[in-house]
Amino acid sequence: MCIRCVSKSKAVRLLSSWGAGSAPCALARALGGAEAQAPRAAGVRLYSSMPQPAEQHGGNVNELEGKVAHPTLLNADLLKAQYAVRGELYNKALELQKQGRELIFTNVGNPQQLGQQPITFNRQVLSLMAAPFLLDNPAVTSLYPKDAIERARKLHKTFGSVGAYTDSRGNPGVRQEVADFIQARDGYPANPDHIFLTDGASVAVRLLLNALIRDSGDHILVPIPQYPLYSASIQLYGGTLLPYNLKEQTGWSMDLNEITRTVHDARNRGACVRALVFINPGNPTGQCLTEDNLRDLVKFAHNEKVVLMADEVYQPNVYQDEKPFVSAKKVLGDLGAPYSDSVELASFHTVSKGVLGECGLRGGYVELTNFHPGTVDELYKAVSINLSPNTMGQVAMSLMVNTPQPGSESHAQWKREHDEGLASLRRRAHAMTDGFNALEGVSCTFTEGAMYSFPRLHLPPKAIAAAKAAGKTPDTFYCLQLLEATGIVTVPGSGFGQEEGTFHLRTTILPPEEKIGEFVKLFQDFHKGFMAKYT
């Protein structure tokens, strides 16, 4: 429980019941003094306490240089938000592309941009959903397999038309399919009314963060390195990111003792710690969590009273056998009471990753476990403002969670495409790791899962000094030169957060397998030249 926002009299009663030193958050604001806040009315959202840009111009300034929407008069949290995946490096790449340069975009996990082929069955059904008149064409049976036609007819009956809005949580039939998928995966039931279909998992993450963050006193625990969706969204919603560091020397592992100390230190400063984010498999770090890791996280959430946000979008992308993917929902159920019926868990998934790679279709979901019914209603209200998630993304989600079954006409082809795609990604993960580790001044942990390598760059002092003179972080300096020399678009580690004094970059493992050797050699040749220049 956090008492940052309760009334003074209630805070005194709570303090008495907890006993000295045992309150989970500091009482200063509740009990008065310089940091005191008025009691918060239920449902009221406060404005950010950060100074707005207009204040820098001496008050209520409405326009500058003839523009009301002048960049210095925008929301301060928007101006402070950073998203490195499409930041300075990406913008420079677009400039080079306009000049006619051929580029290799490995800055973002966008499989089909780099040549990954979509699953045939899925695209067959999607095409019939987009053009349902084909279902009545006599030639359809010569163009499509029987099970694709049957699936499209069933979905068309469920949707009516993909050109129409659905329920704001998504089509009920697809939500039931997602619930069935979760139960088959984990062995525990899922409530379709607590599943929200969204335009990709990112929208679902932002939905939860927007609901949880009330002002800058609300802190969200986020792993460092992290996917900058989290840092950018927390900033946009006026909250505060509370980092916990992953340990590179032990394969980007987490230290629950350190996380616990971080939480207690923050609460002693008056912070309200609302949630803990974890990414499994990891982005950008590529590690897979064990069942023991997940049990520790569930127990931590129970003991510290925080919401668990399980970013599990890369769950199909596992490239070793020692640590298979296990969902947080399964671990929660296996632990039993008091954890299984109390820990608030939000689990995220998407059609963008795995071997589907349907990033552009924007299909995702969040499952809410042990959330208060009133909170589920408030989230329903929030998504209703946007009326409906896109329908083709919902169809893609249906096809992800309900695949062709053995004995059906399309199963053999679907299984071949799925298995070959995953095996190719596994080989590429090994090739990228081996290629980086063969270089002097580079070390890279194996990509156990997800779609990225995150090598550490051991840069010489001369390179660090040159970066400083150029006004760049050393890893940004390196990545910019890599881009100019090779056309490879990456993301500097500083965009994800990294331990002080260390430098990294993130690249996907998605270049086509037949070109992965060429890609690695291109990188190696550049790196050798860079090190020779600055050593």
ZATOR-688015 format. One record per residue (C-alpha): x, y, z. Coordinates in steps of 0.05 Angstrom, whole numbers, padded with zeros to 5 digits, always signed. Each point is the difference from the previous one (the first is absolute). Example, Ala and Ser with C-alpha at 12.3 -4.5 7.8 and 13.67 -1.06 7.14 Angstrom:
+00246-00090+00156/+00027+00069-00013/
# end
This chain:
+00000+00000+00000/+00023+00071-00015/-00026+00055+00045/+00029+00058-00038/-00070+00024-00019/-00043-00016+00060/-00027+00050+00049/+00041+00021+00061/-00046-00033+00051/-00001-00065-00039/+00076+00002-00007/+00007+00006+00076/-00045-00060+00010/+00039-00040-00052/+00066+00020+00032/-00025-00025+00068/-00022-00066-00030/+00065-00011-00037/+00046+00018+00057/+00062+00043-00002/+00045-00011-00060/-00045-00050-00035/-00042+00044-00045/+00015-00017-00073/+00002+00072-00023/+00023+00064+00035/-00055+00037+00037/+00026+00070-00010/-00050+00020-00053/-00059-00031+00036/+00018+00030+00068/+00013+00071-00025/+00061+00044-00009/+00033+00026-00063/-00016-00062-00041/-00072-00009+00024/-00054-00010-00052/-00074+00010+00006/-00041-00064+00002/-00011-00027-00070/-00072-00009-00021/-00014-00067-00032/+00010+00002-00076/+00033+00069-00001/+00064+00002-00042/+00049+00054+00022/+00042+00039-00049/+00075-00013-00002/+00038+00036+00055/+00058+00012-00048/+00008+00072-00025/-00035+00013-00065/+00038+00035-00057/-00046+00060+00005/+00028+00014+00069/+00068+00009-00030/-00028+00058-00040/-00026+00039+00059/-00071-00026+00009/-00060-00017-00041/+00031+00006-00069/-00047-00024-00055/+00041+00012-00063/+00071+00012-00023/+00024+00020-00069/-00072+00002-00023/-00013-00073+00020/-00045-00024+00056/+00028-00071-00008/+00072+00026+00005/+00047-00057+00021/+00019+00036+00065/-00074+00007+00018/-00017-00074-00004/-00011-00048+00057/+00064-00003+00041/-00004-00075+00007/-00005-00009-00075/+00063+00043-00010/+00038-00040+00052/-00020-00068-00028/+00053-00037-00040/-00007-00060-00046/+00068-00022-00025/-00025-00056-00046/-00022+00055-00047/+00044+00055+00025/+00064+00033-00026/+00027-00061-00036/-00065-00015-00035/-00009+00072-00022/+00071+00000-00028/-00016-00064-00036/-00061+00032-00033/+00044+00057-00025/+00049-00050-00031/-00058-00039-00030/-00025+00063-00034/+00069+00007-00030/-00006-00069-00031/+00041-00040+00050/-00018-00073+00009/-00012-00013+00074/-00010-00060+00045/-00051+00018+00053/+00017-00041+00061/-00021+00053+00049/-00070-00029+00012/-00029-00070+00003/-00037+00005-00067/+00008-00070-00031/-00036+00008-00065/+00038+00064-00016/+00062-00044-00005/-00032-00053-00042/-00035-00048+00049/-00059-00031-00036/-00069+00000+00032/-00034-00065+00018/-00039-00022-00061/-00063-00024+00036/-00006+00065+00038/+00004+00043-00062/-00050-00044-00037/-00051+00011+00055/+00016+00074+00006/-00009+00009-00075/-00068-00033+00002/-00020+00044+00059/+00020+00062-00038/-00038-00023-00062/-00057-00044+00025/-00034+00000-00068/+00054-00050-00020/-00034-00050+00047/-00058-00003-00049/+00043-00006-00062/-00002-00071-00029/+00075+00004-00013/+00017+00010+00074/+00008-00075+00013/+00054-00004-00054/+00038+00059+00030/-00005-00013+00075/+00003-00062+00043/-00065-00023+00031/+00019+00015+00072/+00020+00072-00018/-00068+00010-00033/-00036-00029+00060/+00040+00042+00048/-00015+00063-00039/-00074-00016-00003/-00001-00010+00076/+00037+00065+00013/-00043+00038-00049/-00061-00023+00037/+00031+00021+00065/+00022+00069-00024/-00055+00015-00050/+00050+00044-00037/+00072+00020+00015/-00021+00069-00021/-00045+00008+00062/+00019+00018+00071/+00002-00056+00051/-00009+00002+00075/+00053+00047+00028/+00034-00060+00034/+00001-00037-00066/-00045-00051-00033/-00029-00047+00053/+00013-00062-00042/+00074+00017-00008/+00006+00016+00075/-00028-00069+00014/+00052-00030-00046/+00054+00038+00037/-00028-00026+00066/+00001-00071-00027/+00072+00009-00023/+00021+00024+00069/-00034-00058+00035/+00031-00051-00048/+00069+00032+00011/-00003+00007+00076/-00053-00049+00025/-00040+00055+00034/-00064+00034-00024/-00001+00070-00028/-00059+00048+00001/-00013+00028-00070/-00032+00061+00031/+00067+00016+00032/+00036-00005-00067/+00008+00063-00041/+00020-00004-00073/+00042+00060-00020/+00037+00029-00059/+00065-00036+00018/+00025-00014+00070/+00029+00070+00006/-00070+00030+00004/-00018-00049+00056/+00064+00018+00038/-00017+00074-00005/-00072-00013+00021/+00025-00031+00065/+00053+00053+00014/-00049+00056-00013/-00049-00031+00050/+00052-00013+00054/+00038+00066-00002/-00034+00057+00036/+00058+00049+00007/+00075+00003+00004/-00001-00032+00069/-00022-00066-00032/+00060-00043-00018/+00004-00059-00049/+00056-00051+00008/+00032-00012-00068/+00060-00044-00017/+00062+00034-00026/+00015-00010-00057/-00073+00008-00020/-00043+00008-00061/-00010+00076-00004/-00075-00008-00008/+00000-00001+00075/+00044+00060+00015/-00035+00042-00053/-00071-00019+00022/+00015+00010+00074/+00026+00070-00017/-00060+00015-00044/-00048-00018+00056/+00038+00042+00052/+00026-00058+00041/+00070-00019+00022/+00042-00058-00025/+00033-00039+00057/+00057-00041-00032/+00025-00068+00022/+00064-00023-00033/+00008-00067-00035/+00068-00033+00011/+00037-00008-00066/+00055-00043+00031/-00051-00053+00018/-00039+00000-00065/-00043+00061+00015/-00028-00031+00063/-00042+00038+00051/+00017+00007+00074/-00064+00000+00042/+00037+00023+00062/+00024+00061-00037/-00069+00013-00028/-00029-00004+00070/+00051+00050+00026/-00017+00046-00059/-00074-00002+00018/+00011+00012+00074/+00048+00058-00014/-00050+00032-00047/-00056-00008+00051/+00043+00031+00054/+00006+00061-00046/-00076+00004-00005/-00010-00037-00066/-00059-00044-00015/+00025-00062-00038/-00058-00023-00043/+00024-00054-00046/+00059-00043-00022/+00013-00012-00074/+00038-00060-00025/+00014-00021-00072/+00004-00075-00013/+00035-00017-00046/+00040+00064+00009/+00002+00061-00045/+00054+00023-00014/+00040-00051+00040/-00028-00066-00026/+00000-00039+00065/-00054-00050+00020/-00027-00003+00071/-00003-00066+00037/-00060-00024+00040/+00039+00016+00063/+00009+00072-00025/-00075+00005-00012/-00018-00029+00067/+00045+00052+00033/-00034+00055-00039/-00070-00023+00019/+00019-00004+00074/+00033+00068-00004/-00063+00031-00030/-00042-00032+00055/+00046+00023+00056/+00012+00070-00026/-00071+00011-00026/+00017+00019-00072/-00033-00017-00066/+00040-00048-00044/+00004+00020-00073/+00023-00061-00039/+00025+00020-00069/-00001-00068-00034/-00004+00020-00073/+00061-00042-00019/-00026-00064+00032/+00005-00040-00065/+00072+00025-00012/+00042-00048+00042/+00066-00025-00029/+00025-00050+00053/-00030-00059+00036/+00024+00012+00071/-00047+00057+00015/-00066-00009-00037/-00051+00055+00004/-00046-00004+00061/-00054+00052+00009/-00009+00041+00063/-00073-00022+00000/+00019-00073+00005/+00050+00013+00057/-00053+00042+00036/-00049-00058-00004/+00051-00052+00020/+00018+00038+00063/-00072-00002+00025/-00028+00042+00056/+00014+00053+00024/+00036+00019-00065/-00047-00028-00053/-00061+00037+00026/+00032+00067+00018/+00060+00020-00043/-00023+00049-00054/+00031-00023-00066/-00005+00033-00068/+00027-00046-00056/+00014+00027-00070/+00006-00036-00067/+00001+00019-00074/-00003-00025-00072/+00061+00042-00017/+00054-00049+00024/+00009-00075-00001/+00002-00028-00071/-00061+00041-00020/+00035+00067+00000/-00065+00036-00016/+00023+00067+00028/-00041+00042-00048/-00066-00035+00016/+00003+00026+00072/-00030-00056+00040/+00011-00009+00074/-00033-00017+00066/+00005+00009+00074/-00029-00049+00050/-00017+00028+00069/+00005-00049+00058/-00025+00016+00070/-00018+00072-00019/-00057+00033+00037/-00064-00002-00042/-00006+00075+00006/+00069+00009-00029/-00018-00045-00058/-00061+00044-00012/+00043+00063+00001/+00048-00031-00051/-00061-00019-00043/-00021+00073+00004/+00070+00022-00021/+00003-00044-00062/-00072+00019-00018/+00026+00071-00014/+00035-00030-00061/-00063-00039-00018/+00033-00064-00027/+00067-00033-00012/+00013-00012-00074/-00035-00061-00026/+00054-00031-00044/+00046+00000+00061/-00054-00038+00037/-00006-00051-00056/+00076-00008+00002/-00005-00012+00075/-00053-00054-00012/+00046-00034-00050/+00059+00003+00049/-00036-00032+00058/-00042-00049-00040/+00045-00034-00051/-00015-00055-00051/-00007-00066+00037/+00030-00067-00019/-00040-00034-00054/-00024+00065-00032/+00020+00017-00071/+00046+00058+00019/+00033-00030+00062/+00061-00031-00034/+00018+00065-00036/-00013+00042+00061/+00044-00044+00043/+00056-00001-00051/+00000+00076-00006/-00004+00009+00075/+00055-00050+00018/+00047+00021-00056/-00008+00073+00018/+00016-00012+00073/+00059-00045-00016/+00028+00054-00046/-00006+00052+00055/+00037-00046+00047/+00058-00008-00049/+00003+00075-00011/+00002+00012+00075/+00062-00045+00004/+00032+00032-00061/-00008+00070+00026/+00026-00016+00070/+00060-00038-00028/+00015+00056-00049/+00001+00053+00055/+00041-00041+00048/+00053-00012-00053/+00017+00074+00001/+00051+00034+00043/-00034+00050+00046/-00069-00031-00005/-00035-00049+00047/-00071-00026-00010/-00044-00046+00042/-00037-00052-00040/-00069+00019-00025/-00041-00051+00038/-00065+00029-00026/-00034+00061-00033/+00030+00030-00063/+00061+00039+00021/+00074-00001+00015/+00025+00051+00050/+00076-00002-00005/+00044+00040+00047/+00051+00047-00032/+00066+00006+00037/+00020+00066-00032/+00070+00030+00004/+00011+00067+00036/+00014+00035-00066/-00069-00019-00027/-00033+00022+00065/+00036+00067-00004/-00020+00008-00074/-00073-00013+00018/+00002+00052+00055/+00030+00051-00048/-00057-00015-00048/-00052+00009+00055/-00022-00073-00004/-00002-00058+00048/+00055-00050-00020/-00049-00053-00023/-00040+00050-00042/+00066+00024-00030/+00017-00072-00018/-00069-00016-00029/-00001+00063-00043/+00067-00018-00030/-00024-00072-00011/-00061+00028-00036/+00041+00046-00044/+00050-00054-00018/-00045-00061-00010/-00073+00022-00003/-00016-00042+00062/-00052+00034+00043/+00007-00018+00074/-00019+00032+00067/+00052+00023+00051/-00004-00033+00068/-00009+00068+00032/-00070+00000-00029/-00018-00060+00043/+00039+00019+00063/+00064-00034+00020/+00048-00004+00058/+00043+00063+00007/+00064-00006-00039/-00024-00055-00046/-00019+00006-00073/-00045-00045-00042/-00041-00002-00063/-00062-00038-00019/-00009-00034-00067/-00054-00049-00021/+00019-00071-00022/-00050+00007-00058/+00043+00009-00063/-00016-00058-00047/+00037-00063+00019/+00034-00004-00068/+00028+00070+00012/+00017-00006+00074/+00073-00017-00015/+00006+00060-00045/-00033+00044+00054/+00047-00025+00054/+00062+00011-00045/-00024+00070-00016/-00004+00015+00074/+00067-00033+00015/+00037+00038-00055/-00027+00066+00026/+00017-00016+00072/+00072-00019-00016/+00009+00066-00038/-00032+00040+00057/+00044-00032+00053/+00063+00011-00043/-00019+00073-00009/-00011+00015+00074/+00052-00046+00033/
# end
